[in-house]
Amino acid sequence: MTDQPVNYVIIVGPQGAGKGTQAAAVAPQLGLEHVATGDLFRAILKSDSELGDEVRQYYDQGALVPDDLTIRVLFAHIEQLQRGRPDLTGVLLDGFPRNAAQAEALDSALAERGEAISAVVLVDVPRDELMKRLTGRLICADCGATYHREFNPPASEGACDQCGGELFQRSDDTPEAVEKRLGIYYEQTEPILDHYREQGILIEVDGNREINTVTKAILESLKQRVSN
């Protein structure tokens, strides 16, 4: 590892807010590595390592991975990144923490390393807009092409432009399923915003705009907090 300080930036927002898209766009422009914890776990489950074996035990039982193990996986990955990228200025965490307990565990782990979170970016989108975005998706049953009833509709209703296959809505994109998914976010994840607001590191960005406009707003808000 290098002695260069690591910037830890967290991006948070409800499903449909576009935080994954924004993280992928913003990270390289700031010299940050985009670390999506979902991808991280998928990768480690395929690895032949002690940490991978520990994680698999919980997955095989259908149990949640404990926060302390999640943090060990996260920092093992960050240390590997530092060894391979001497120019690394930091990481942009996407998907963690998801609740107050995880936020406190991450704070403690960073404090033990003499580090801290530089900034937390909230991509804020009204709930009714999220419902519109998430419940409008349509998928072709034959070729898998995706559409949106409002933002990217097919030329002919119910039929795929590419192959003519029938379009359908996934069960987790129904209004009932989306309400449940958003409910979990507002109940478990939204409360951590006050935790970071009290620390003076929360940045709130209006995500109900064009993608490029949101990207520019995030970059502008972070450039003083993240040193390249």
C-alpha positions, -999 to +999 in steps of 0.1 A: +000+000+000+010+036-004+010+063+023-013+085+002-045+093+021-076+076+007-107+097+000-139+078+010-170+090-008-204+074-004-232+078-030-267+070-017-302+073-031-333+051-036-337+026-064-345+045-096-326+076-086-297+067-109-269+066-083-252+036-100-251+055-133-238+086-116-212+067-096-198+052-128-197+086-145-182+106-116-156+082-102-131+083-130-132+121-133-122+124-097-096+096-097-118+074-075-125+037-079-162+029-081-168+001-056-203-014-059-207-038-030-231-060-049-205-066-076-178-070-049-198-099-033-205-115-066-168-115-074-157-128-040-182-157-041-164-169-072-130-166-057-109-192-040-101-173-008-107-175+030-130-145+028-149-160-001-154-192+019-167-172+049-192-152+027-203-184+010-213-200+043-239-172+049-251-172+013-255-210+014-277-207+045-297-179+030-285-156+059-274-120+058-236-114+057-226-098+091-215-061+089-181-069+102-175-094+075-188-070+048-163-044+061-135-069+060-143-078+024-145-041+015-112-031+030-095-062+016-106-050-018-095-014-012-060-026+000-057-047-032-067-017-053-040+004-035-013-021-043-023-022-079-029+015-084-004+038-067-022+068-083-055+059-065-069+089-047-099+071-032-131+051-036-167+058-043-188+034-023-221+024-039-245+001-020-229+004+015-238+014+041-276+006+039-286+012+075-276+030+107-257+000+121-236-004+090-229+034+089-216+032+125-196+001+118-180+018+088-172+049+109-155+027+135-135+007+110-122+039+094-114+055+127-092+025+136-073+031+103-070+068+111-093+076+082-128+091+077-155+097+051-148+127+029-183+132+016-217+115+012-237+124-019-275+119-019-291+117-053-325+129-044-356+121-065-393+126-055-411+093-047-437+098-074-410+102-100-392+070-087-425+051-091-428+063-127-393+053-135-394+019-119-428+007-129-425+017-165-399-009-176-408-034-202-387-064-214-389-085-245-397-121-238-376-132-268-345-111-270-344-094-237-344-058-251-356-033-225-380-004-230-399+021-209-435+031-213-427+068-211-390+074-216-383+047-242-415+033-256-416+007-284-428+018-319-457-006-316-474-011-282-465-045-267-441-055-294-403-054-295-388-031-321-359-055-327-375-089-330-413-084-327-414-104-294-440-098-268-431-072-241-438-080-204-433-064-170-411-082-145-428-091-112-405-069-092-414-039-114-451-039-105-464-010-084-468-032-054-433-046-056-417-012-062-436+003-032-422-025-010-386-019-023-388+018-018-404+013+016-373-006+027-351+023+015-371+050+033-373+029+065-337+016+067-314+037+046-329+072+047-322+076+085-284+074+079-287+108+061-291+125+095-260+107+107-239+122+079-257+156+080-247+160+116-211+154+106-213+181+079-204+158+051-238+153+034-242+168-001-278+167-015-281+168-053-314+171-072-315+139-092-347+148-110-329+163-140-310+153-171-283+127-164-254+150-175-268+179-155-268+157-124-233+145-131-220+181-134-237+190-101-221+161-083-186+169-097-190+205-087-200+196-052-172+171-047-142+189-063-133+208-031-137+177-009-118+152-030-081+159-036-066+144-067 
